[in-house]
Amino acid sequence: MHEMSLMENVLGAVRKNAAQMNINKVQRIKLVVGKLSMAMPDSLRFAFEALKQDALFKEAVLDIEEKPIICRCSSCEYDFQPDEEYNFICSRCDSGLIEIVSGRELYIDCYEGE
């Protein structure tokens, strides 16, 4: 479960920034997670709950914004979502020349604290 390691890194980054900003209590952390990042939101939530034991995060909540996979066809400029089987073929012109424009994200968007 690599989500535990990911969440350790998230909490470490927030902890470091909170110390620099003199924040003693984090209330909310918002992550952006793309479908292609291979990070499972439920597993991230589980890891967050398991790791938030110190006073800085004790009352914090985790907010996860999931980003869908969005592709852009290089042939006809059409933006589309691949089907459930992850066929990366343009649904308008059947071209396989596509660019993935969304879905790989995995980052801390923001956090709130006092």
C-alpha positions as CSV (number, residue, x, y, z in Angstrom):
1,M,0.0,0.0,0.0
2,H,2.0,3.0,-1.3
3,E,-0.7,5.4,0.0
4,M,0.8,5.1,3.5
5,S,4.1,6.3,2.2
6,L,2.4,9.0,0.2
7,M,0.5,10.2,3.2
8,E,3.7,10.2,5.3
9,N,5.2,12.6,2.7
10,V,2.1,14.8,2.6
11,L,2.0,15.1,6.4
12,G,5.8,15.8,6.5
13,A,5.5,18.5,3.9
14,V,2.6,20.2,5.7
15,R,4.4,19.8,9.1
16,K,7.5,21.5,7.7
17,N,5.5,24.4,6.2
18,A,3.4,24.8,9.3
19,A,6.5,25.1,11.4
20,Q,7.8,27.8,9.1
21,M,4.5,29.7,9.3
22,N,4.1,29.3,13.1
23,I,1.0,27.1,12.7
24,N,0.3,24.9,15.7
25,K,-2.9,23.2,14.5
26,V,-3.9,22.0,11.1
27,Q,-7.6,21.9,10.5
28,R,-7.9,20.7,6.9
29,I,-5.6,19.4,4.1
30,K,-6.8,19.3,0.5
31,L,-5.2,16.9,-1.9
32,V,-5.8,16.7,-5.7
33,V,-5.6,13.2,-7.0
34,G,-5.9,12.2,-10.6
35,K,-7.3,8.9,-11.7
36,L,-4.0,7.9,-13.4
37,S,-1.9,8.7,-10.3
38,M,-2.6,5.2,-9.0
39,A,-3.3,6.6,-5.6
40,M,-6.6,5.3,-4.2
41,P,-8.6,8.0,-2.3
42,D,-10.0,5.5,0.2
43,S,-6.6,4.2,1.0
44,L,-5.2,7.8,1.4
45,R,-8.0,8.5,3.8
46,F,-7.2,5.4,5.8
47,A,-3.5,6.3,5.9
48,F,-4.4,9.8,7.0
49,E,-6.5,8.6,9.9
50,A,-3.8,6.2,10.9
51,L,-0.9,8.7,10.8
52,K,-2.5,11.9,12.2
53,Q,-1.7,11.1,15.8
54,D,0.4,14.1,16.8
55,A,-1.2,17.3,18.1
56,L,-0.6,19.2,14.9
57,F,-3.0,17.0,12.9
58,K,-5.2,15.5,15.7
59,E,-8.4,17.3,14.6
60,A,-7.6,17.7,10.9
61,V,-9.8,16.5,8.1
62,L,-8.7,15.3,4.7
63,D,-10.4,16.7,1.6
64,I,-9.7,14.9,-1.7
65,E,-10.6,16.3,-5.1
66,E,-10.5,13.6,-7.7
67,K,-9.5,14.6,-11.2
68,P,-10.9,12.6,-14.1
69,I,-8.8,11.5,-17.1
70,I,-9.2,14.0,-19.9
71,C,-7.6,13.5,-23.2
72,R,-7.2,15.8,-26.2
73,C,-7.0,14.5,-29.7
74,S,-4.1,15.8,-31.6
75,S,-5.9,15.3,-34.9
76,C,-9.2,17.0,-34.3
77,E,-8.5,18.9,-31.0
78,Y,-11.5,17.2,-29.3
79,D,-11.4,16.8,-25.5
80,F,-12.8,13.5,-24.2
81,Q,-12.7,11.0,-21.3
82,P,-11.6,7.4,-22.2
83,D,-14.1,4.7,-21.6
84,E,-14.1,2.3,-18.6
85,E,-11.6,0.0,-20.4
86,Y,-9.1,2.9,-20.8
87,N,-9.2,3.0,-24.6
88,F,-7.3,6.1,-25.4
89,I,-8.8,6.5,-28.9
90,C,-10.6,9.7,-29.9
91,S,-14.4,9.2,-29.7
92,R,-14.9,11.7,-32.4
93,C,-12.4,10.8,-35.1
94,D,-11.0,7.4,-33.9
95,S,-7.4,8.8,-33.9
96,G,-4.9,7.3,-31.5
97,L,-2.8,10.5,-31.5
98,I,-3.9,11.8,-28.1
99,E,-2.4,13.9,-25.3
100,I,-3.4,13.3,-21.6
101,V,-4.3,16.7,-20.2
102,S,-5.7,15.7,-16.9
103,G,-5.7,12.7,-14.6
104,R,-2.0,12.4,-13.5
105,E,-2.2,15.0,-10.7
106,L,-1.2,14.2,-7.2
107,Y,-0.4,17.2,-5.0
108,I,-1.3,19.2,-1.9
109,D,-3.6,21.9,-3.1
110,C,-3.8,23.7,0.3
111,Y,-4.1,23.3,4.0
112,E,-5.8,25.4,6.7
113,G,-4.5,26.0,10.2
114,E,-4.1,28.3,13.1
